[in-house]
Amino acid sequence: MNAAAKTRQAIAAGRRKGAVLGVLVFLVAGMGPGFSLGCYAALILLSHLSGHADAPGFLTGSLVAAGGMVGVVCAGSASILGGWIAGDLCASAAEFIRRALHFRAEQRERDGKGMTVLSHGRMSGDTEAEIRSRLSYLQAFRHSLHSIVVVGSAAHGARDSGSDIDIVVICKKKGFDSVQNAVCEQEMDEASSGRQDPVIEYTLLDPSQTQKLFKTASPFAYALRRGEVLEDDGYLENLTGGRHPRAPGRRYVLTALYENIIVPYYGSFHALEKNAKKNHCSRECCIERAGCEGLAKGGIPARVIMRMLYVTLPLNGRMPLTKGDVIAFAAQVYGEESAETVRKAARMARNDKAPVYFTDYQQFKRLAGALYREILGFACIDKAVRRMLCDGASMVQGKSRQLKDANLRKCVQ
């Protein structure tokens, strides 16, 4: 039984106990006052209806007795409902505290164990010289920069022919826009010149974004800790020397779900399933792929799987620093069959034009579904997560008016 089911059971049990307690309170202290107040209310009502005090009689006594019974029923209903609500509130509060303590204990346990990180080499001198040459245009913005860091395979001497060069630029708050404009212009110039050099993938961060990565123990924070620092004015050194969680927790999981996983997951696999049904695809007809263009391009679903693994692997105590690490850790945690699917996803994530065939879709869907359930199980299905899931489904279906997140609704509209 997962955490969400246990939470629902605990709250339901609290409601039942609260309702039983309400019945006991009614029997002990509510029945008499309820009957008395009901009788009194019936007398007042009769007096107003007749315009004078009613003389004792069978009809008057019957109406007063009926009023007393109504008072008893109302008092009983109020006691039971009040007990049910009190039980719900107490059970919800107790479950919230229990979950908070549970998550904190798990976080302390993960921090105590630390994270398994594979050993790597260092960036070669030739690679560093090449990168510094291509980033020379940023020297004009040194006053706007805190740090420039090489991460990923280039930083650890693990590049292959298809690897990009991943650069993280940490900007000062006031200089972020100017650096961003310079980077965009450089990327456009390189794209228009048709350079065949390895593509440089930039990630620009301001101080608040960088601090958030370290506070949540994001894998990206680990990448910065272990990357090759080309430039630093002391900001990154001070940040890495501070005290931060050593392992990602629920906050990181929720952030990753909201920002990087839910909508791409629903959207990409919904489109693949829709095309599979439309084309009447099957495993048998996919054996011969002559002339088949596939269900869709594989970039998005492949990247979704990689993003999920950067959540689930750290939750299992493995911290990948390169795509090769992701494959190696996936084999350890999920088995060789899943690792083969991850290898395929890693290749497609680099090539947006690579088609996804029906057999690929089946592999991706099976692994992505298992990873998604693992993430949701850790996040625990509470109101915030349910709202995120509903918004993700609404965006995929084009129902922007049903979005519950005001900022997301404003952005879409």
N, C-alpha and C positions, 0 to 999 in steps of 0.2 A: 504494500500500500504506500503511495507516494505522500509527500508532505501536505499537498493540497487536500487530499482525501482525509488525512488525519485531522487537519484543521477544521474541515467541515463537520466531521464527526464530533469533535470536541465542542464546537459551538452548538450543534444540535443537542448534545447531551446537556449543555448548560441551559438551553431553553427549556428542556423537559424538567430539569431539576428546579428551575425558577418557577415554572407553572405549578409543579407539585407544592412548592413552598407557598405560592399564592393561595392554593386551595386550603392549606393548613391554616394560614393566617386568616382566611375568610371564616373557616369553621370555628376558630378560637375567638377571634375578635371582630369579625365583620358581619356575621349573620344578624346578631341582635341590633346593632346600630343601623344596618341596612333595612331591617324590618320596621324599626321605629321611624326612621326618616321617610320610608315609603308611606307609612300610615299618615304621618304628619303632612306630607306633600299631598296625599289624597284628600285630607280634610281641608287644607287650604284651597285646593282646586274646586272642591264641591262648594265651599263658601263663596268663592268668586262666581261660580256658575249660577248658583241660586240667589245670590245677593244677600243672604242672611245665614246665620249659623244653623246647620242641619240638626234636627232632633234625632236622638238615637232611634234606630229602626233596623229592620232586616236589610233593606236596600243600602242604607248608609253603612251598616256594618260590613256588608259584602264588598262594597266599593273600597272601604278603608282596608279590608283584608287583602283585596286584590292589589291595592297600592302597596301594601306591605310586601306582598310576594314579588311585585315588580322591583321594589327596593332591594329585596334579597338577591334577585337575579342580577340587577345592575352592580350591586356590591361584589357578588361572586365573579362576574365578568371582569370588573375592574381589577379585582385582586389577582385573578389568573393572568390577565393581560399585563398587569404591572409586574408580576413575578416573571412572566415570559420575557419581557423587555429587560428587566434587571438581570435575569440569567444570561440573556444574550450579551449584554454589555460586560458583565463580569467575565463570562467565558471568552469573549473577544479580547478583553484586556489581558486576561491570563494567558491566552494563546499568543498575543503580541509579545508579551514579556518573555514567554517560553521560547518563542522563535528568535527573539533578539539575543537571549542568552545562548541559545543553540548556535546561532550564526557567529556570535563572538567567540564561543568555545572552539568552533570549527576554524575560525580565522586564527586563533592563537595556536591551534594544532598545526595548521598549514605553515604559519610563520615559524614555529618551532622546528618543523621538519625542513624548512627551506624548499628551494626549487631545484630540480635536476636540470642542469644546463650542460649541453655537450661542449667538449673542448674544441677549439678551432685555432687555426693559424692567424697570422696578422696580415694586414694589407701590405702588399709588396710596394717597394719604392717606386717602381714604374707606374703602378696604378695610382699611387698618391700624387706623383708628378702630373699625370694626365688629368686627374680630377682638379688639382689646384689650378692647372692651366685653364680648364674649362670654366672654373668658377672665379676667374680673375676679375670679371666684371663686377663682382660684389665688393671688391676692395673700395669702390667709391662710396659704399654704404656702411663702412665699418662703424661709424658713429651710431648707426641704427641697429646694430647687431649685438646680440649676446654671444651666440655660439653657432658654429657650423660643424655638423657631425655626420660622418659616413656610417650608415648602418646596413644590415643585411649581408648578403654574400660578398659584396665588394670589401666590406670592413674586415671580413674574416678569411680572406683568401680562398673563397669557395665559389668564385664566379665561373660560369660556363658560357658557351657561345650565345645563349639566349638570355643571359642575366642582364637586368637593368642595374643602374647605379642609383642607390637610394640615398638621398641627401636630406638631412633635417636642418632647417634654418630656424633658430630661435631668435626672434626679433624683439627689440624693445617696444614697449607699448606704443609710443608716439611714432616709431619708424616703421610699423608693420605695413601700412598702405604703400609707402614708397618702395619698400623691398618687394612687396607682392607685385607691384606694377613692373619693376625691373625684371623679376623672374618670368612673368608672363611674356614680356617682350622678347626675352632671350629664348624662351621655348618656341615662340612663333618664328623667330629668325632661324633657329636650327631646323625647324620643320620645313620652312620654305626653301632652305638651302639644300635640302635632301641629303643631309649628312648621314653616313652609315655607321657612325660611332655608336657605342652603347647609349641607349636613351637614359637621360638623367631624370629620375622621378623625385620631385621636390615635395617636401612636407614643411609648410610654414606654420610656426607656432608662436603665440604671444606668451608672456609670462604666466598668465592665469591658466591657459590651456596646458602649459608644461607642468605647472604645480598640480593640476588636477590629475594628470597622468601618474605622477609619483604618489599622490594621496590614495589613489585607487589601485596602486601596484599594477598598472596596465603593462602588458607585454612590451608596449612601446617604451615605457620607462626603463625596462631591462635593456632594450636595444640601445637606448641612449647611454646607460651605464657602461655597457660593454662595447660601444661603438668606437670608431677612430675619430678623435676630436681634432679638427683642423684649425679651428679658431675658438677661443673662449676668453671672455673678460673676467672670469672668476664666478660668473653666475651659475653655470652648470656644475662646477666643482663644489660650490657651496650647497647646491641642491642635492647632489648625489651623496654628500657627506652628512646630510640631515637624517633624522629618524623617520622612516616611512614603513608601511606594511611591506612585508617581503612576498606576500602572495595575494593575488587578486581576490576580492570578496564580492558580496552581493551587489554593492554599488557599481562596481565595474561591469558585472554581468548585465544589470539593468540598462546601463548606459550603452553597452554594445548592442543589446537587443533593440533599443529605441533608435539608435543612430545608424547602425550598419547591417542589421540582420532582418528584422521583421518584414519590411516592405519588399526588399529584393527577394527574400525567400518566397513569400506569397506570390509576388508578381512573376518571377522567372519560372517557377515550377507550375503555376497556374497556366501560363502561356504554353509550356511544353506539353502539359496534359491536354490542353485544348487542341493543339495541333496534332497530337497523337490520335485523338478521337476523330478529328476531321479527316485525317489521311488514312484512317483504319489501319494503323501500324500494328505490327506484331513482331515477336522475336523471329518467327520463321521468315517473314518477308524482309527482315533487316539483315539476313545473312548475306544476301547479294545486294550490294549498295550501288551498283552501276546506275548512274544517272540520278541518284537520290541526293538531294541537297540538305538532308537532315531536317530536324524539327525546328531548329533555331540556331543562332550562334551561341557558342558555349561560354562566352566570357563571364556573363553575369552569374549563372548558376554555379560555375566553377569558383568564382571569387566568393560567393556566399558560403560555400563549403569551407574554403580556406579561412574565412572570417570566423566561422563557427569553431573551427579547430583551435584558433587563437584564443577562444574562450574555454573550450572543454579541456584541452590539454593542460593549461595551467591549473584548472580545478583538480586535475589528476596528478599534480605535482611535477609536471614537465613544462619547461619554459623554452619554446623554440626561438631561435635567433635568426634562422634562415628557412627557406622553403624546404631545403633538405632535412633540416631538423624536424619540420612538421611531418614529413613522410616517415622518418625514423621513429619518432615518438608515436605516430599513429599505428605503426606495426606493433609497438610494445603494448599499447593500451587497447587497441581494437582488433588486432590480428592482421595477418598478411593480406587477406582478401580485401579488407577495408583500406589497407595501405596502398594496394594496387589502384583502387578507385581514387585515392588521394593523389597518386602520381599522375593519373590522367587529368584530374582537376587542376593540378599545378601547371601542367603543360598548357591546358586550355586557358587558364587565367592569364597567361602571357600572350595569348593570341586571340583577340576578339573575333576573328573571322573563322575560327575553327568550328565546324558544325557539330551539333549534338545529334547523334542518331538514337533510335529507339532503345537499343541495348544500353547506350551510354546513359540515357534518361533514367532507365530502370535502376542502374547502379547508383547514379547520383541521388535519385529520390530515396532509395533505401537508406543510404548513408546520411543524407541531409535530414531525413525524418528522425532517425535515431539521435543525431546530434541535437536537433531542435528540442526533442523531448527531454534530453539530458539537461539542456540549458534551462528549460522551463521548470523542470523538477528542482533544480538548485534555486532558481529565483523564487519559487513557491507562487502558486496562482492566487494572488490577492487582487484587490480592486485596481491597483495601479497597473499591474501586469495585464489584467483582463481588458482594461481600457486601451492599453497599448496594442493588444492583439486585435481588438475591434477596429481601432483606427487603421491598422495595417491592412486588414481585410477590406475596409471601406475604400481606402486609397486604390487598391488593386481593382476594385469593382467600379471605380469612378464615382463613388457616392461621397463627394466632398462635404455635402451639407450634414452628413451624419458623423463627421469627425468630432470627437469630444475634446481633443487638445486644441485650445483656442489659437495658439501660435501656429500649429500645423495647418489648421483650417484657413487662417489668414494667408499663409504662404501659398497654399494650393489655389485658393480663389484669386 
